[in-house]
Amino acid sequence: MDLKQHIRGVPDFPKPGILFYDISTLIAHAEAWQHAVDRLAEAVAPHKPDLLAGIESRGFLVTAPLAYRLGLGFIMLRKKGKLPGATIPYTYDLEYGTDTLEVQAGAVQPGQRVVLLDDLLATGGTMQAAIALIRKVGGTVPACACLIELSFLAGRGRLDVPCTSLLSYDS
C-alpha cells in the first residue's frame, strides 16, 4: 500500500512557505492506518522495548495504537507544564530560543528500553531532546520511529540511535 496517497499536503501552514504534511487523512482511512501501525510494529518489535514514548502531540496518535498492538505501556513526553504531578524536564535549544520536554517522575525505571515515536522527523531537534530526556531518567533508547521524515532537513544525522520512517519526502 502506498501510504503517501493518504498524506495530505497543506501549503502555507502553519506559516507562509511551509508545506505541512497532514497525517489526519491517513489516520481517518482505516485500512491505511492499520497498515501503517503494522509496519511500525514490524520495525519496532525487534528492538525489544519495555515501553514506548510518544512525543507531544501527534506522536501520541502514533504511539498509543502501536503500544496496544505490541502489548506495551505508553508514556507521554510533553511540553513544560502539561503533565500532572512531579516531572523531570529537559531543556534544549531551538533556532531562536529554547523549549522544554518533560516526563512524569517514575514513568521510566532505570535500564528500561524505551523506543521513541513521533509523527514526523524534521530537523531532529525534538527527537534528539527526547532521547536525552529518557537517558536522563535512566532509560535506554534502542531506537526511534516516525511516520514521516523530511529527509532534506537531515534530522536523522543528529540522532545516535537507529530511526525508522515509513515515508520520506525529499523537498
C-alpha positions in Angstrom: 0.0 0.0 0.0 1.3 3.4 -0.9 0.9 5.4 2.3 1.9 8.6 0.6 -1.5 8.6 -1.1 -3.1 9.1 2.3 -0.9 12.1 3.4 -2.4 15.5 2.6 0.0 18.4 1.8 -1.3 21.7 3.2 0.6 24.7 1.7 1.4 27.7 3.8 0.7 26.0 7.2 1.4 27.0 9.9 3.0 29.9 8.1 3.7 31.0 4.5 6.3 29.0 2.7 5.8 25.8 4.8 4.2 22.7 3.3 2.6 20.8 6.2 2.3 17.0 5.8 -1.0 16.2 7.4 -1.5 12.7 8.9 -5.2 13.3 9.6 -6.1 11.8 6.2 -4.0 8.7 7.0 -5.5 8.0 10.4 -9.0 8.6 9.0 -8.6 5.8 6.5 -8.9 2.5 8.5 -7.0 0.2 6.1 -4.1 2.6 5.6 -3.9 3.4 9.3 -3.8 -0.3 10.2 -1.1 -0.9 7.5 1.0 2.0 9.0 0.7 0.6 12.5 1.5 -2.9 11.3 4.7 -1.6 9.6 5.7 0.3 12.7 5.2 -2.8 14.8 7.5 -4.8 12.4 10.2 -2.1 12.7 9.9 -1.5 16.5 9.4 -5.1 17.9 13.0 -6.3 17.1 14.4 -3.6 19.4 12.6 -5.3 22.3 11.2 -2.2 24.0 9.8 -2.3 27.5 7.9 0.9 26.9 7.0 3.2 24.1 7.2 7.0 24.5 5.2 9.4 22.3 6.3 13.0 21.7 3.6 15.7 22.0 1.2 15.8 20.4 0.8 13.9 17.2 3.3 11.4 18.4 0.6 10.3 20.8 -1.6 9.3 17.9 1.2 7.0 16.6 2.3 5.6 19.9 -1.0 4.6 21.6 -2.2 2.1 18.9 1.3 0.8 18.5 1.7 0.2 22.2 -1.6 -1.6 22.2 -0.6 -3.7 19.2 2.7 -4.7 20.8 1.3 -5.2 24.3 3.5 -2.5 25.8 3.0 0.5 28.0 2.9 4.0 26.6 4.3 7.2 28.2 4.0 10.8 27.1 6.7 13.3 26.6 5.1 16.7 26.8 5.9 20.4 26.8 6.6 22.0 30.1 3.6 22.3 32.5 1.3 19.8 30.7 1.8 16.7 32.8 0.3 16.4 36.3 2.5 15.5 39.3 6.3 15.6 39.6 8.1 15.8 36.3 11.6 15.6 35.0 12.5 18.4 32.5 15.0 18.5 29.6 15.6 21.9 28.0 17.0 22.1 24.6 18.0 24.8 22.0 15.8 25.8 19.1 16.8 28.0 16.2 15.5 31.0 18.1 15.3 30.2 21.8 14.7 27.1 23.9 12.0 24.6 24.6 11.5 22.0 27.3 10.2 18.4 27.3 9.0 16.7 30.4 8.3 13.2 31.5 6.5 12.2 34.7 8.8 11.2 37.5 8.9 7.4 37.9 7.5 6.7 34.4 10.7 5.1 33.3 12.5 2.6 35.5 16.4 2.5 35.4 17.5 0.3 32.5 14.1 0.1 30.8 14.3 0.1 27.0 12.2 2.9 25.6 11.5 3.4 21.9 10.5 6.9 21.0 7.8 7.8 18.4 6.6 10.9 16.7 4.6 11.6 13.6 7.4 13.5 11.8 11.1 13.8 11.9 12.3 17.2 10.5 15.5 18.8 11.9 15.8 16.1 14.6 16.0 18.6 17.5 12.9 17.4 19.3 13.8 13.7 18.8 17.3 14.3 20.0 15.9 16.1 23.1 13.5 13.2 23.8 16.4 10.7 23.6 18.4 12.8 26.0 15.4 13.1 28.4 14.9 9.3 28.5 18.6 8.8 29.2 18.5 11.5 31.9 15.9 9.5 33.8 17.8 6.2 33.5 16.2 4.6 30.4 18.0 3.3 27.4 16.8 4.2 23.9 17.5 1.4 21.4 15.7 3.2 18.5 13.1 5.7 17.4 10.5 5.7 14.7 8.1 8.1 12.9 5.6 8.1 10.1 7.2 10.8 8.0 10.7 12.0 7.6 11.7 15.2 5.8 15.0 13.9 4.6 16.1 17.2 3.1 16.3 18.6 6.6 18.9 15.9 7.6 17.4 15.4 11.1 18.5 11.7 11.1 22.1 12.9 11.2 21.5 14.4 14.7 20.4 11.1 16.2 22.7 8.5 17.7 20.1 5.6 17.5 18.5 3.8 14.6 15.5 5.6 13.2 12.7 4.1 11.1 10.5 6.3 9.0 7.6 4.9 6.9 7.6 7.7 4.4 10.3 10.1 3.3 10.0 13.4 1.5 12.9 15.0 -0.3 11.5 18.5 -0.5 
